[in-house]
Amino acid sequence: MSRTPGKRTEDEALRALVEGTAGVTGDDFFRSLVRNLAQVLDTHGAWVTEYLEKENRLRALAFWLGDGFVDGYEYDVKGTPCEAVIAQSCLVHFQEKLVELFPDDQDLPPLNAVSYMGMPILGDDGRILGHISVLDRKKMPPDQRTESLFRIFGNRAAAELRRMQVEAQLRTREQELGRLVDSAMDGIVELDENLRISLINNAGEKLFDCLSAQVLQQPFQRFLTERSMDKLRGLIGSLDHLPEGARYLWVSGGLEARTLHEATFPAEATLSRFQVEGEPRYTLILRNVDDRVTAERRIRSLTVQAELLKEELRELHDVDDIIGESAPMLHSLGEVSQVAPTDSTVLLLGETGTGKELFARAVHAASPRRDRTLVKVNCAAIPANLMESEFFGHVKGAFTGATVAREGRFALADGGTIFLDEVGELPLDLQAKLLRVLQEGEFEPVGSSRVQKVDVRIIAATNQDLEKASRAREFREDLFYRLNVFPIRVPPLRERGADIGLLARAFAGKYAQRMGRSLEPLSGRDLELLAAYQWPGNVRELQNVMERAVITSHDGRLSLGHALPGGSGDGGDDDGRPGGQPSRPGKDEKASVTPPRILTVAELRELERQNIMAALDACAGKVAGKQGAAARLGMKPSTLSSRIKALGIAPSD
């Protein structure tokens, strides 16, 4: 570099990054990003690519070289400086002599290339999506601030590329939904706030004997008798009084409709209300009774999946990978690879906090069902009186408050996988119905006599001894054997000594990046402290401990002594006790007391929040009761509920 970015330059760089990318996405975003990156770091070129894994090639999303953009640039990874970035999946820096180091790269000599820096862009699953790099005609000496700025630009590029991929998935889902709407046998009509037709599907055209072009923006009242139109207006008015998210209803008694040519016919219908840019819209589904159930289920399932993708687009969050190289963990992962390609039922056995949900995700991700939905159900977190409806859905009027029909979790998982966490908490009457799903692949929604077929792979998890519970008649023996087709034991952390350091480093790096802190690597003493602790809360407890240690870190050093349960300092004492517990002084010894670091109010609040979250995790979200979080924390359930609300702890936390 010709100069090292000073503090003012860093501020200017960040300002350029924000101002240059604000309000733009996709190609415009990447073009602005690389231009600003080259200007900020004073390099000859900068580019962002997407990785074509099958071809082992990189395709430039934006490439700034000299004083302009290079369009349509794509190249083989082999023999280029970028190969090291892809192969090592880390930041790579060649300070000088680039042409000599990569003689097979024919693009370097014409550019008079001397130095290079690049880093990979990773997806949430750790897969390489692409990379970002800069190239210069002069030597590029190592510089911490330069590297820091480069990482900031790289992380911003990664966020946008991940957003684009999720957006592409969302578009695909919405296209599938559009194709389904057009292929549905029921007529689907969308109305604007003035009850004019804004959309009609193919079945709707056949139903009303018209073409879409003939009726769009026309008043819908021409397709209903006067009496039915008055009924529809009254129902639309009643939708406004329903809670958000539940503004849909069955049109009791149906509607008397008429075609474009005045032929009348009775129609059964549902009505729903939604908003587009703050304006109300209404959807009428006029349907053939025999085909209604199948069409509704498919439409609702695709809609739910589209909404899940929209939520993912809004809240891109990290999903932790399974980390481990200990013998017990490798054995369990080997079992995952064996059973995943099959449709066999899997029972995950392990203590609370061992990562059973990650194993369930791994089984689903490696299965032929990976492109379909993985539906998660925490059996311990659903009230007993709502559990059957949650599992199998219900029809309108099935019980008090069931004002509309609702699909259950098994219907949403049709064709995919359902993960039943804490399956040992299921009541006996529901166990019988779950057994029927396992044996026959069918169930009946609450309040319905209609049998619904379903194709679902079941993965169950428990921290209980179900075999012992079945002998004690606390769990159905026949259900136990149905679930126990392929048991996988997820080992507790105390049996995974070789993995503790790996996990601790991963968690520390994750939270340090999230909090914008720079930390020293874990020391040998840190690893001794971690290894000496028994980890009753397993990986989840280690994760919480490392987050607390990052929060209370000082001068780049983790404060494990404070973070570990029972700890009182930043390390062990002189005789090697973990947790920083001092030895008791003898008669002639003077006690040496090191005062703990004084925490700020914000740090104390965060520690309280993490402690409550750990208790809720250990109790599967239960607050009250003997096995609830309040009992573990030694406080009243009402007090704990107040603290949860005050600290802003959401169920997903």
N, C-alpha and C positions, 0 to 999 in steps of 0.2 A: 504494500500500500504506500501511497505517497505521503500519507499522514495518518496518524492514529486518531480516531474520532474522540474528541474531548467531550466534556459533559454537555456543552451547548450543542455539539453535533449530535449527540445521542437524543437530546430533546427534539432537535430538528428532524432527526430520523423517525422518531415515533410520531411526530406531528405529520410528517410526510406520509407515513404508513396509514394513519387514520384518515387524513384528508384525501389521500389519493384513492382509498378503497371504500370510503363511506358512500353509501347509496348505489354502489355498483356490484354486480355479481358475475359469475361465470367468466367468459373471455375478457371482458372489460376489466374485471377485478384483477386477473392474473397479468394482463398487460401493464396496468398501473403499478402492480406490485413489483414486477421485475425491473421496470424502468426506474422506480424509486430506489430499489435495492442497489442497482448498479451506480446510481448517482450518490447514494449515501456512503457506500463502501469505496467509491472511486475506482471501480473496476471496468474493464473493457466490455464485459458481457455478463448477463445474468439470465437464467431461464428456469422455468418450472415445467415438469413433465408428468405424464401419466405412464405407468409401467404396464406393458403388454406382456404378461408373464409367460404365456404359451410360446410367443415368438422371441422372448428375451430381448425386447426392444423398448426404447423410450420414445414417446411421442410428445413433442413440445406443445404445451398449452399456451405458452407465451415465451418468446425468445428475443431479448434485447441485446444487440451487438453493435458496438460503436455508437452511432447516433440514430439508429433506427431499429425496426422490428424485422425479424426473419420469420417468414410464414411457412407453414407446411414442413417443418423440420422434424425428421424422424430418423433414428439411427440404431444400429446394433449396440448392445451394451458391451460385448466382448472386446477387450483390448483398449477400452477407453478409461479415463479416470473415474467415470461414473460406475464402472464395474465394481470397484471397491465399495462404493456406497451401497449398492444393491446387495452384494455378497455379505458384507459385514453388518449391514443394517445399523449403521452409526455414522456420526459426522466424520468426514475424511478431509484432511488438509495437506496439500502438496505445496510447499513453500516456493519451490523453484525447480528448474530443469525438467519441466513437464514433458517436453518433446523427447528428451532422452529416456525418461521413465516409461513413456508410452509410444514407442517407435511405430507401432502398428496403427495408430490413430492418424489417418491421413488428413483429418481436418485441422490438426494442431499447427503444423508448420506454416501454412498460409496466414494463420492468425497471429504468428509470432508469440504463441502462448508460452507463458513462463510459469504461472502459478494457478492453483485451483482449490476451491473449497465446495463441498457438497454434503447434504444430509438427506436421509430418506424421509418420505411422507408415509406415515403408517396409519392403517385403519384401526378401528376399535378392537379388532381381533388380532392385531399385531401384524397383519398381512401388509406387504409393501404396496402402496397405491401409486407411488411415483417418487420424485425427488426434486430438490431445489438446489441450484448451484450457481457459483460465480467463477469467472475466469479473467485473468489479467495478463498484461504484457510485461509486467515487472514483478519483482519478488514480492511475496506476500508473507511477511514475517508473522509469527504467532502473536496474537494480541487478545487478551481476555474480553475487552469491550467490543472489539470487532466480532469475535465469535458470539458474544451475547446478542448483539444486534442481528447477526445472521440467524441465530436460533429464533429470535422473535419473528422475523419475516417468515422463516420456515414453518413455525407453528401456526402463523396466520394463514399461510398457504394450505397447510394440512386441514385446518378447520373448514376452509372453503371447499376443498376437494371432497371432504367427507360429506359436507352439506349437499354438494351437487349429486353425490352418489345416492344419498337418501332421497333427494328430490326426484331423481330418475326412477327409483323404486316406487315412489308415491305416484308418479305419472303413470307407470305401468299398472299399478293397482286401480287407479282411476279409469284408465282405458279399459281394463277388465270389467270394472263396474259398469262403464258405459256400454260395452258390448253385451253384458248381461241384461241391462235394462232394455236394450233394443231387441234382444233375443227372448225376453220373457214372454210367456203366453198371456200374462195379464196386462191390461191396458194401464199405462202409467202416464199421468198428466200433471205437469207442473204449472201452477198459477201464480201470477204476480199479486201485488197488494190490491190491485183493482179487479182481481179475479179474471184477468185475461190470460190466455194460454201462452206460456213461454217455452214449453217443451212438451212433446208427445212422442211416445215410442211407436215402434212398428205395430205392436199389438193394439195400441190405442187407435192407430189409423184404421185398422181392420174393424175394431169395435165400433167406431163411429162412422165407418164407411166414408173416409175422407183422406186427403193427402195433407202432410204436415204443412206444406206451403199454403194450403187453403185456409188453415185455421190459426196459425201463429198470430199472436196479438189480437185475436178475436175474443169477444166476451164468451166465457164458458156457459153462460146461462142459455145459449141456444141449444146446448146439448143436454139440458135437464128440463123436466116439466116445471111449471111455476111452483108447485108445492115442494118438489124436491130441491129447487134452488133456494127457497126460503129455509128449508131444513139445513142445507149446506151452510148458509150464512150464519144461522144460529150456532152450528157446531164450530165454525171458525171463531165466533166470538167467545165460545167456551174454552177454546185452546189457550187464549191469553191468560186465563186464570190458573192454568196448570203450571207446575214448577218447571224451570229450565231443564232441558234434557228429557222431559216426559211429556212433551206437547204432541201427542199422537193418540188417536182413538179409533175404535171400531165403529163404523156407521151402523148403529143398530137399526135393523129393518131394511137396510139398503137404500138405494136411490132408484128412482124411475128415470132412466136416461133415454135419449133419442139420438138417432144418427143425423148426419147432415141432411138426409133426405126425409126427415121427420118420422122415421119408423122408431117406435118406442120399445124398450126392453127393460126388465128389472136387472139391477146390478148390485152386487155386494161390494162394499168399498171400505177402505181405511183412509184416514185423513191425518196428515202430519203438518207441523209448522216448523220452519227453520228461517234463518236470516242470511242474507247476502249483502254485505257492506251496510249493515244496519237496517235494511229493508226486509219486511216479512215476505216469505214465499210459502206456498202450500203445495203439498203433493197428494194427489188422489191416486189410489191404486184400485182399479175396478177389475174384478177378477173372476175367473172361472173357479168355482168352489173346489173341484177335484185337483186342480193344479196349484191352488193358493199356497198350501203349506210348503211345498218344495221350493217354489219361486221365492217366497218370503225368506225362507231360511238361507238360501244362497245369496240373496241381495243383502240381508242383514250381516251375514258372515263377511262378505267382501267389504261392506261399509265399515264394519268394526276394524278389519285389517287396515283399511285406508286411514281410519282415524288413528290407529296405533302408529302408523308411519308418519302421519302429520305430527303427532305428539313427539315422536323421535326426532323429527326435523326441528321442532321447536326446542327440544331439550336433549341435545346430543350429550350423552354421558358415558363415562368410562365403564367398561365391563371388564372385571379382572379376569385374567387367564389363569388356568391351573398351573401353578408353579411347583416343581418338585423333582428331585432326582434321587430321593431315598428309596431303598428297596421296597418298603411297604407301599409307597405311592406308585412306583413303577409297576408293581404287581397289580394294583387296582386299575391303573390306566390301561394295562394290558387286557384286563377283563372288559373294559369299556370298548376297546377296539374289536374284541371278539363278538360282543353282543350287539353293537350298534347297527351293523348292516342287516340284522334280522328284525322281525316285528315282535319278538318275545317281550313279555312283561319283565321289567327290571325293578328290583327292590334294593334301594340304597340304605345301608345300615351304618349308623355312626352317631357320635355324640353331637350335641348342639354346637354349631360354629365350625364344623369340620369342612364345610363347603359342599354339602350334598347337592345344592341347587346348581353349582358349577358343573358337577358331574352329570346332572340331568341335562344341562345345556350341551355338554360334550357328547352325550349319547345321541341327542336329537340332531346335533349339527353333523354327526358322522353317519346318519341314517338316510335311507332313501326319502324320508319325509322332511328333510331339512328345508325344502322350499315352501313348506306349509307352516301352519301356525303351531307354536309351542305355547299352550295355555297353562298358566301356573295357578294353583289353588292351595292356599294355606288352610288346611282342615281345622287347625286350632284357632284360627282368627275369625271364623264365621259363626254367628250365633246359631244354636242348635235348631231353633224354629225356622230359620231361613236357609238351612243347609241344603235341603232337598231341592228347593226352588233354585238355589245358586247352582247346583249340579245339573239339574235336568230341565230347568225352566218352568214356566207355568202359563196357563191360559187365563184370559180375562175372567175375573170373578172367582178364581180358584180359592181365594181367602180374602179376608178384610185388607183392603189397601191394594189389591191386585186389580187396578183399574184398566190395565192394558196387559196383553200377552208379552212374554219375555223369553228370549232364548237362554238356555243354560250353558254352562262351561263346556259340557260334552258336545253340544251341538256346534259351538264355536270352534272346537278342536277337531271336527270331522275332517278326516283325511290327514290330520297331523298328529300331534302328541299332546297328552295332558300329563302334567306333573302334579301329583298329589303329595304335598309336603305334610309332615306330621299326620300320616294316615292312621296312626294308632289312636287318634282323637275322634275318629268317626263313631257316632252312636250306632248301636247294634242294628236298629231298624234300617238305617241307611246302608249299612254294610251288606245287607241282603240285596238291596237294589244295585249296589256297585257290583256284587257278584254276578247279577244278571247281565250287566253290561259286559263283564269279562267273558261270560259263558256264551251269551247269545248275540252280543253286539246290538242290543236294543234297550229302550227304556220308554217310560211314559211321562210326559210333563205333568206337573202337579195340576190336578183338576181335570185331566184329560184321560179318555179311554183309548186314545189313538197311540199306537205303537210307532215309535220313531227309530229307524235303523241308523247306526252310526259306525264309522270305521275309525277307531282311535287306538293309538298305542299308549299304554299306561306305564308311566314311571312313578313309583311310589317311594317315599322316604320316611324314615322314622328313627327316633333315638331310643325307642323302647324295645324290649325283648318280646316281639309279637308271638313267638312260639310259646313262651312261658305264659303270656296273656291268654293265648288260645286254650292252653291246658286249664287255666283258671276260669274259663268261659267268659272272659272279659273282652275277647276278640274272637270272631267266628273262625273256627278251625279251617273250614272249607275255603274261606276267603284268604286266610293266611297262605294256604298251599297254592292258591291261584296267583297270589302276588309274588310268592317266593320261587318263581320259575328260574330266575337268574339273579341271585343275591350278590351284591357288591359291597364289601365293607370299605368304608372311607376311613382311613386310619386317623386316630387323634394326633394332635401335634406333638405330644410327648413321645410318640413312637417315630417321629420324623425329625430326629435331631439334625440330620444333614440338610434339612430344608429350612430350618429356622432362620439361618442367616440369609438365604436366598429371598425368603418372604419378607424379612425385615428390610432388606435393601430395596426391594421393589416397592413396599409400602412407603418407606421414607422418601424415595424418589418421587413417587406419585403425589404425596401431600406437600412435599417441598415445592414441586412445580406448580401445584394448585395455589399455594400460598405465596409464590414468588420469592422463595427463600433459597439461598445457596448453602449447602451443608457439606461438612467434611464426611468422608466415608466412615462407616462403622469401624470402630477400633476393635482390637482384640479383646479389650476389657468389656466393651459393649456386648460382643458376642458371648463372652463368658456369663454376663448377667442374664442375657436372654436364654442361654442354654440351661442355666441353673434353675430357672422358674418352671413350674409344672404345667402351666397353661390350661387350667380347667375350662376356660372358655374357648380354647383351641384357636383356629386361624382368625376367627372374628375378634377374639380378645387381643391377639397380636396386632391386628390391624388397628384397633382402637388405641392400643398402647403406643404404636408408632405415630399415630396421628397426634396423640397428646405430647409425645416426645418432640415432634416437629413444632407444635404450638409453643412449647416451653423452651425451645432451643435458644441458645445464647452464643453469639459470636460464631455461628456456624457449627456449633457442637450440639449434638442431641443430648437431651436431659433425661436419660433412661431411668436414673435413680428416682426422679419425681414421677415418671410415667408408670413405672411398674407398680402393681398393687403392693402396699406396705413399704414402698421406697421412701426415702427421706432426703436423698441427695443426688448428685450427678453421677455417682459411681459407687463402687464398693469401698469398704474400709481397708485398713492396712493389713488385716489378717485374711482378706480375700472373701468376706461374706458378700453374697449378692444383695442388691437392693440398697446398699449404703447403710446397713444397720450397724451402729457402733458397738464395739465390744464393751462389756461392763468393766469399769475401772476397778483395780484392786484397792486395798486400804490405803496404800501409800501413793497411789496414782492420782493425778489430777485429771478429772474428766475434761476432754477437749471437745468442745461443741462448735460445730460449724453452722452458723445460722443459715437456714434455707433462703433461696432467692425469693424476694417478695414479689408476688404476682399482682398484676393489675386487675381491676374490676372486670375488664373484658376477658382476661385469661381465666379468672375464676368462673365467670359465667359460661365460658366455653367448656371448661372442665366439668362443670355441673351438667351441661348439655350432653357431653360425651358419656358421662357416667349413667345418666338416665337412658340414653340410647342403648348402652350396653345391657342394662337391665331389661329393657323392652325386647332386645334381640334374644336374650337368654330365655325369656318367657314367651317367645313367639307372639309378641304384641299384646299379651294379656296385661291388664292393669290391676284389676281387683282379684280377690280370691286367694286361697292359700298358696297357689303356685304363681301368683301374679307378681308384677314388677314392684308394686307398692309394698308387698310383704318383704321382698328382698331388700328394698331400700329402707325399711323400717319407718314408713310414713303412711298416712291415711290415703286411700284411693282418691278422695276428693282433692287432697293437697297435691298429690302427684299429677292429677289431671290439670290442676291450675298451673303447675310448673311447666307441664308439657306445652300448654297453650302459651304461657308467657315466654318460653324459650323458642317458640316457633318450630317445634319438632313435628314434622309431618309423618304420616304412616309409612311413606316410602323411604324416609331417612334410615 
